[in-house]
Amino acid sequence: MTDKMTDHQNRQFRLAHRPVGPVRREDFTFRVDPARAPEAGEIMVAVEYISLDPAMRGWMNEGRSYIKPVGIGEVMRAGALGTVVESRAAGFSPGDVVTGALGVQSVATLAAKDCVKVDAGLAPKPLFLSALGMPGMTAYFGLLAVGEPKPGETVVVSAAAGAVGALVGQIAKIKGCHVVGLAGGAAKCRYIVDELGFDAAIDYKSEPVPARLRETCPKGIDVYFDNVGGQILDDCLAQINLRARIVICGAISQYNNTTPVKGPSNYLALLVNRARMQGMIVFDYAERYAEGAQAMAGWLAAGRLKSREDIVDGLETFPDTLQKLFTGENFGKLILKV
């Protein structure tokens, strides 16, 4: 515990408008305010790294979802990592490194129960927002608990060079599967094959996806891990096997639509093949995060799993840096360094 501090200035982005189509800088207000001193049960955290995720686009929309939307005028929601600078909560002391929904800001004051302490001596801090954080848990539970891959099966993953997709493909390889990734551009395709060990890559920007799926998945598709939705989901549904499992993790191709989301036209393939398509939200597995983190840390330590972070300096760059997710510019996990 420490005495209250009043000299912390909090740089923050607040949601000013609900975006229509792609997010613009004008959709946020940048402010500098005195940081709020913690009350009983709360901690003040100096934010160091902020996780930028496609889900943030959905959080800006009004409407029913798995989590309430960010309110107009509220600090933009984001997972982040930082160091405790002041504590009024048992079990937390200045110097502790924590992760939680700290928001797009330089100082966060929040309930200690909403944060998790991490051992920053075990791995570089950004890894706790990547393979050892929400993307890692999404990949681990989405593939293993929902996709249920078996050795020898064919697993296809979209956005395969992204934070979640890259981990999904590697876990599938660890589990003995034939793994094909879809990514945009030759550099990303080389990366997932040459560095991550995927069996094949399909460049959806320059190659005919249906033909390449038939070529790279000669036995059909047993598990499709979908991060993009749209036409690629349809292309994969057309080639699924009997009792295939389709994991719906995200639909980044649809997030900036100004028209209704395009659903799959090949959905009858689910009926014909008695297949299962299931949505996956990582928060549903919160009670099992320790299990996932232990497995992921073991694979990282053994060199069986690689994690790549795309770190951009400067909190003030947030609105522009966020766009990298939707233009396909980022390689690996996109993180903002405060």
Salt bridges, closest charged atoms under 4 A:
GLU26 OE1 - ARG24 NH1 3.73
ASP27 OD1 - ARG24 NH2 3.01
ASP33 OD2 - ARG31 NH2 2.64
GLU42 OE1 - ARG36 NH1 2.91
GLU48 OE1 - LYS125 NZ 2.78
ASP53 OD1 - LYS333 NZ 3.22
GLU62 OE1 - ARG18 NE 3.43
ASP96 OD2 - LYS117 NZ 3.87
ASP114 OD1 - LYS113 NZ 3.41
GLU148 OE1 - ARG276 NH2 3.21
GLU153 OE1 - ARG245 NH2 2.53
ASP199 OD2 - LYS173 NZ 2.99
ASP199 OD2 - HIS178 ND1 3.65
GLU207 OE2 - ARG212 NE 3.17
GLU215 OE2 - ARG212 NH1 3.05
ASP234 OD2 - LYS262 NZ 3.24
GLU291 OE1 - ARG288 NE 3.07
ASP310 OD2 - LYS324 NZ 3.25
GLU316 OE2 - ARG11 NH1 2.89
ASP320 OD2 - ARG25 NH2 3.09
